[in-house]
Amino acid sequence: MERPWIGLKELADLFGLTLGSIRNAIAEQRFPVPTYKLGKRVVADKHVVEQFFASRRADGLKQITRRA
C-alpha cells in the first residue's frame, strides 16, 4: 500500500521551503495545507496536497484564458 501522507521534508521540497520555514509556517498557522501529527511525525494528507496544487493550477489557467 502506498503511503497516504506526505512528510515535512517532502512538503518542504514541494513548496520550495526549508524545513525550518515549513515548521514555522505550520506553527504560525499560515501553511496553506492542513497538517496533523502521526505519531512523532507531522504530515499532510497526500490527496489534500494534490487538490491544493490542482486548485492553484485551475486558478492559473483561468487567469491566462481571461487574458486571451
C-alpha positions in Angstrom: 0.0 0.0 0.0 1.3 3.4 -0.9 1.6 6.0 1.9 -1.5 8.2 2.1 0.5 11.0 3.7 3.5 13.3 2.9 6.2 14.1 5.5 7.6 17.5 6.2 10.8 17.0 4.2 8.8 16.2 1.1 6.3 19.0 1.7 9.3 21.4 2.1 10.6 20.3 -1.3 7.2 20.5 -3.0 6.6 24.1 -1.7 10.2 25.3 -2.2 10.7 25.9 1.5 13.3 24.9 4.0 12.4 22.5 6.7 12.7 25.3 9.3 10.4 27.6 7.2 7.7 25.0 6.8 7.8 24.2 10.6 7.4 27.9 11.3 4.6 28.3 8.9 2.7 25.3 10.4 3.3 26.6 14.0 2.1 30.1 13.0 -0.9 28.5 11.2 -0.1 30.1 7.9 0.8 27.0 5.9 -1.8 26.6 3.2 -2.4 22.9 3.6 -3.7 21.3 6.9 -1.2 19.1 8.7 -1.6 16.6 11.5 0.5 14.5 13.9 1.1 10.9 13.0 3.0 9.5 16.0 6.0 11.8 16.2 5.7 12.9 12.6 3.9 16.0 11.2 2.3 15.0 7.9 -0.2 16.2 5.4 -2.7 14.0 3.5 -1.4 13.3 0.0 -4.8 13.8 -1.6 -5.3 17.2 0.1 -1.9 18.3 -1.1 -2.7 17.1 -4.7 -6.0 19.0 -4.5 -4.3 22.2 -3.3 -2.0 22.1 -6.4 -4.9 21.2 -8.7 -6.8 24.2 -7.4 -3.8 26.5 -7.9 -3.3 25.2 -11.4 -7.0 25.8 -12.2 -6.7 29.4 -10.9 -3.7 30.0 -13.1 -5.4 28.6 -16.1 -8.4 30.8 -15.5 -6.1 33.8 -15.4 -4.4 33.1 -18.7 -7.7 32.3 -20.5 -9.2 35.6 -19.4 -6.3 37.5 -21.0 -6.7 35.7 -24.3 
